[in-house]
């Protein structure tokens, strides 16, 4: 029995999170050898630890007395392959059976390979255009200009041109695989309407448009495989309504340093994104939390009491599902206040060898990670 000091809707999700390694471990095993526990762990899952060769692989075997019953396979070997191209080659030639976290530029190659099957699910990420510390910005402190920028962007066309069918629309900041993310028809995001954009600029005192600076990066990311080309497309769209965008492209390390600098200097908007660490909407909505303002994850500087109340109510809801109602309200508030504009959610992919019999069911759910315990392989 685990007793918490307060209700926490994220608790169970975090216990099952691959990325945060927050699972329950055996206190008996830990107390017997605290210093060696990391090299010989004992947990509560369906596999037993066998061997770890640092930088090469981890070997696990089935634990037949697992409380949830025996898993579908006798064990797994998790290989470390730093180079994506090497991993793809290994998959295509039978060296490995499963590969997840596939870069988009490898998807078409794998789709064309007869030796490979590829499957897709909604991604747990988001691509964002944020108005940097907008309440201090002479332009974007006016919500009408933030709205104008969003109305001027034909994201359906931009996403189609850059990503084909591999990017889902951003009806809200919450991906569809998380609480409240699948309530697509209930959200009211800003749509494409250039006349509305011009009308709002005129109301705000800029009938002929205005000039601003957009900060971006020069690498591809899971939430934006097109890299700096996204900024180029956005600038071209905004120019059609009279908004001149000066693009500032930086190497990733310099971009990150500037993005987290407090105060914001030298730019008005920023292209960034997020890949969720676990499938709980708290890991998305927290990007606009008041606690993240000033050098944290809240790059828009957004602070709003109503939004913050929804966020905190979700965190302290009694269950994952009940938290969803508050996350829905928080996400809709972001659609209304426009501190950021969600450009889309890039899909996730898993590829398997032909010998894997149930690849379509291996990806998704909490974390969008491969469900290794479900793997069935032809003998």
N, C-alpha and C positions, 0 to 999 in steps of 0.2 A: 504494500500500500504506500503510495506517494502522497504526502500531505503538502499542499502549497499554502503560502502565506496569503495569497489572493487568487481569484479566478484568473485563468490564463488560457485563452482560446488557442494559443500557438503551442502549448506544451506537448501534445501528442505528435503534432507535425514535426517538431524539433527532435523528438526522440527517434523518429524514422528518417531523419535527414542524412543523406549520404555526405553532403558537402560540409556539414558542421560537425560530423562525427559525434553526435550527442547521445548515442545509444546507451543503453544500460549494460553495465559490465558486472562480472562476478566479484563481489567484495572479498570472497574467500581466496580467489586466485590472486587478486591484487595485493591483499595483505600478506600472502605467502612470499611474494617477490615483487615489491613495488618498483624497484629499479629495472627489472627485466620484463615487466608486464607489457610494455610497448612492443617488445620483440616476440612475445608469446601470449597474445591476448585471449581472454575467454569472455564471451558475451552471452547473449540470450537468443541468438538467431538460429536459422536452419542449417548453418554450416559450422564445421570445426576448422580452426586454423591448423595448417600443416607446415608451411614454409614461406619464408620471405627472403628473396634475394633482392637487396636494395637496388633500385634503378632498373630491375629486370622483370620480376613478376612476384605475385602473391598466389600461393596455392591453398585452396580450401577443399575439404571433403564433406560429404553429406553427414549431418548429425541425425541419426535415425530416431533418437528419443525427443526430437523437437516437439514442443507442446502443440504446434499447429499441424503436425503430421509430416511425413516425409516429402521432401521436395521432388521435383520431376527428374532430376539428374543426380548422378553420383558425386559430382563435385565440379569445381570450375578453377581455371587458371586465369588470373587477371594480369595481362602483360602490359608493361610500360613501353610504349613506342613513341618517342618524342616527335619524330617527323611524320606529318600527316601522309605524305606521299608514300612513305614506307609502309604505314599501316594499311593504306588502300591496296598496295601491291600484295601485302600478306593476305588480305581478305580475298582478293581476286584469284590468288594461287593456292588457297586452302591452308595457309599458315595460321590464320585465326578464323573463328566462326562468326563473331559478332563485333561490330564497331558502332559506337554511338558518338555524339558530339561531332557530327560530320560538317565540315565547312561547305558552304553552298557551292563553291567552285569545284567541289568534288562530286556533287550530287549527280550531274549529268553523265559524268564518266562512269559512275557506279550503276546508274540506270541503264546504261548501254551494255553492261557486262553480263553475259549469259550465266556466269558462275555466281552471280550475286542477286539477292532480292533486297529491295529498299522500301521502307515504310515511313509514313509521316504522321505527325500529330501536331496540334497547336503548340507553339513555342511558349515558354514561360519567360518571355523577355519583352522589352518595349523600346522603340526608337522614339526619341523626343527632340522637339525644338522648344527650348526654354527661353524665357525673357529674363535675362540675368539681373538679379536684384532689382526687379522692375519698379518697385515702389520708390526707388531713388533715381530712376532713369527719367530724364526729361521728356522722352517720347513715350515709353511703354508704361509709365505710371498711369497713363490714360487707357482704360480698358478698351476704348473704341479702337485704338491703334493696334492693340494686341489682337482684338477680334478681326480687324481688317487684314492683318497678315494671314490669319488662319483661313478666312473666307477666300483669300486670293490663291490658295494652294489647291491644285487639282491632284490630291494625293493618290487617287485611283490611277490616274495616268502616270504619275511619277513612279509609283510602286511597280506598275506593270512594265514600264520601260526599264527599270533598274533590276527588278527581281523576278519578272515573269509572274508565275502563280505562287511564288514561295513566300509572300508576305500577306498576312491577314490584316484587314482594315482595323484602324484604331478607334473603335466606337467609344472606348474608355481606356484609361491607363492600365486597367486590370486585364491580363490575358484570359482567354476563355477557359483555360484549364484550372483557374483558381476561383475562390468564392466570389460570386456576383459577376464574374467575367463573362459568363454565358448568357447574361440577361441583355443581349444585344439590342433587341427591339425596344427596350425600356430606356435606353440612354438617349440623350439629345445632344450629340456633338455638333460642332460647327461644321457645316458642309461647304462645298465649293460654290461660290457665288461672287463673281468679280464685281457686279454692279453694287452689291451690298458692301463689298470692301471699299469701293470708291465713295459710296454714300457715307460710310463711317469716317473715312479720312476727311471728307469735306466738313462733316459735323465737328470734327476735332480740330479743324483749322488748317488742314493740309490738303487742299483740293488738288494740288499738283503733285502730291506724293511727298516723300521724304527720303533721307539717306541714313543708313545704319550699317553696323559692322557685325558680321557673323563669325563666330569662332568655331573651328572644326579641326579634325584630325586627318592624318594621311595614311591610315591603316584600315584594313577591313575588320569588322567586329561581328560577333554572332547576331546582334540586333540590326546591323547595317553592313552587309557584305559588299556594298558598293563603295565604301569608304568616302573619300572626298567628293565623289561624283554626286552624292546626295545634295551636298551644299551647292554645287553648280546648278543642278536642276531646280532647287528651291529659289536660287537667285534669279534664274531665268523666268520662273513663274511670277515672282514678285515684281520684276521689271515691267511686266505687262500692265500692271495697275499703277505704275509710277513710283514704286519703291526701289531705290537703288541700293543694292547690297554689296558691301565690300567684304570679300571672303578672306579671313585670316586662317591659313592652313598651317598647322604645326605638327612636328613629329609627336608621337604618342606621349612620351615622357614629358615633353615641354607643355603639351596640351593639358595633361593631368595636373601639372604644377599650377598652370594658370587657372584652370577650372576650379581648383580648391583654394586659390588665393583669396584672402579677405583683407580689404574690400576688392570688389570687381574692378578691373582696370582695362580699358582699351577695347571693349566690345559691348554690344547691346543684346545680342542673342547668341545662343550656344546650341550646337548639335551634340547630343550625347545619348546615353541609353543605359539600360540595366538588364542583366541576366539574373533572374531570381535565384537565390541560394536554395530555396525550398518552396514548395507549392502552397504557400499561404499568402493571402493578399496583403498581410502586414508588411511583407518584404518588398512590396511595391508602393503602397500608400505611405510608408515611412519616408519616402523620398521628398515629401512635402511637409514633414513634421516640423514643428517649431524648434524642436531640439536640434535639428540638423541645419539650421540657419547659421551662416557665418563660418565658412570653411568646412562645412559638413556636406552631406549629400543633397541638401536643399539648395540647388543652384539658382533657383528663381527668387529665393528670399521670401517665399510665400508664408504669411502668417495669417490665420483666420480662426477665430474662436469656435465658430460653428463646425468647420472642418476638423479642428483639433478634438472637439467633443465626440464627433463620429469616430475618429481614429482611436481615441482612448476607450470608448465604449466597445468597439470591436475587439480590442486587445483583451479586455476584461469580461468578455461574454463567456457564458458557461460552456460553449461548444464551438467547434469549427464552423458548423452550418449557421448557428445563430449569429456569429460574427459577420457573416456575409451580408446581412441586411444593412449593417452600419458601414461596411466597406462600399456597398452600392451607393449609399448616400454621400460618402466621402468622394467617390469617383465622379459622381454627377456634379458635386460642388466644384470640382476641378474643371469639369466641362464648362460650367457657368462662369467661373472667375478667370479662367485662362492664364494661369501663371506659366503653363507649358501647354504644348499641343502634341498629342500622341499621333505619331506618323504611321504606326503600324506595329505588328508583332510578327517577327520572322518565325517560320515554322521550324520544327525540330525533326531530325531524321535518324533512323537506325538502319543499318545494312547488315544482312546476314548471308552466310553461305547457303547454298541450296540444301545442305544437309539439315539445317534448322527447320523444324516442322511448324513452328508457331510464332514466327517473327512478328506478325501483325499485332500480337497481344503483348509484346515485350516492353513497349514504351508508352508512357503516360502515367496518369494518376499523380500522387504526391511526389513531386520532384522531377517528373518527366525523365527519370533515369531508367535504364534497362532493368527489368525485373528478372534478375538472373535465376532466381529460384523456380521460375516458370519454364525455363528453357527445355525443350524436347528436341533431341537430336537423333536423326536416323542412324541406325546401327549398320 
